[in-house]
Amino acid sequence: MDLPARIGKYELQEFLGGGMSHVYRAQDTVLGRTVAVKILTESGCADSETKARFLQEARTAGSFTHDNIISVFDFGEDQGRPFIIMEFLRGESLRDAIKNGHTGDLRSKLAIALQISRSLDYIHSKRIIHRDIKPDNIHVDLQQRVKLMDFGIAKSHNVALTRVGFTLGTPYYMAPEQVLGQQVTPLVDVYAFGILLYELFTGTKPIGGDSIDKVFMQILQEPLNLDPLRQSGAPPSVVDMVERCTAKMPQQRIQGFGAIIVEIERMLEETAPSATPERTGLGPAAAPISSARWETPTPPPPVVPRAPVTKPSTATPVPQPPAMPSPPPMRAAPDSDSLPGFMQLLPAQYRTQEWFIGIVAVGVIFGMVILVLLLRLLLRIVS
C-alpha cells in the first residue's frame, strides 16, 4: 500500500510490519491521537477462516480492559478488508528486549514475568485461551510496562475456528497436547509461559531443531535441559517454576496463573533490597533508608561550664548566708480586766484603750445634745 493512505478517519503514515495482516502507525484525524491500524491482507481476506479469526481477534481484544493488555479502540471493514484500531505502543517486543539486553536485572525480569502472568490470569478469567504466548507477542515500553498482544488464534470457550488436523501456535512454545492436536485448556498458556520464562533468563530457547519434526519430538519426549537456566544465575525458585510449568502432563503443571502470581510476588519480596543475604543469595542486603536521615537533626543542648568547687580551708572563711530580718515587735494586747465589761462584747481588735476613750467621748457629746434639747423643750412649756 502506498503511503500516505486513508482508511475511514485514519491516515496511515508508516508501515510497521506484519504477515497475514499489516500494521501501520496512523493518525486519528478526528481525535488527533496516534494509533496503530492492523489490516488483513488480500490473501488473508481470500481465506474465510482467516478472515473470521481476524474479526474474532478484534471482538476478543476489544472486550478486555487491563493495564497489561493492548487496548482496542475500534474495528470494521474498508472496501472489504477488515481492520483493527489499537493503541500505539512505543518501545520494543520482548524478543528484541531480550536480544538487546534491555530486560534488566533479576528484579526487572521478575517484574516483567509478573505483568505477563497478570494479563494471562485476566484473560483466563474471561474464559479465553491465548494459545500463542511468545516474546514476539509481548511488548515492553521504556518503563518496562508490559502489554500482551496478538489474539489472532485465541480460543474462547464457545468459539472453534481451528481446521481439523491443523495445529495452531508457534512450535517452540507449544504444549505437548497442542502438538498432538488434543483439546486445549488454559494450561497450554502455562506451558508456554514456562518456556518464555526460560528464554527471559537465558536469552535462548530451551527447544531447538532444524525441522518441525525434531522440534515436536523434543516437546513430546525429551525432558527440558535446565542447566543453562541454572548457569544464567536464575534463583532456584525460578528454575523450579520453569520445571513445573513445562511438565509434559497438564495435571503436573502449576494449575493456573493465580498461583504463579503469588509465587513471583514472593520472589520479588525475597529479592527486595531490605531482604537478608541468606534469603536472596544476592550478597549483602542494603540497609533500609530511615526517614530520620531526611529530617534536620535537633542540636544537643548547650553545655554550661560548671564553676570550680573550692574546698573551704582554715585560712579562707566560709561565707555565711545573710541573716534574715527579725519581724517587728508585736504590740502587747491591753489587759482585758482593766476595761469596762461592755468592751468585752466588742471584737478583740477593738478592745483597746483608744477605742474605750473614743466611745466615752462620743457618749459625753451625745448626752450633752440630749440635755440641750430637753432644756429647750422645758422653756417652751413654761412660756
Secondary structure, 3 states (H helix, E strand, C coil): CCCCEEECCEEEEEEEEECCEEEEEEEECCCCCEEEEEEECHHHHHCHHHHHHHHHHHHHHHCCCCCCECCEEEEEEECCEEEEEEECCCCEEHHHHHHCCCCCCHHHHHHHHHHHHHHHHHHHHCCEECCCCCHHHEEECCCCCEEECCCCCCEECCCCCCCCCCCCCCHHHCCHHHHCCCCCCCHHHHHHHHHHHHHHHHCCCCCCCCCHHHHHHHHHHCCCCCHHHHHCCCCHHHHHHHHHHCCCCHHHCCCCHHHHHHHHHHHHHHCCCCCCHHHHCCCCCCCCCCHHHHCCCCCCCCCCCCCCCCCCCCCCCCCCCCCCCCCCCCCCCCCHHHCCHHHHHCCHHHCCHHHHHHHHHHHHHHHHHHHHHHHHHHHHHHC
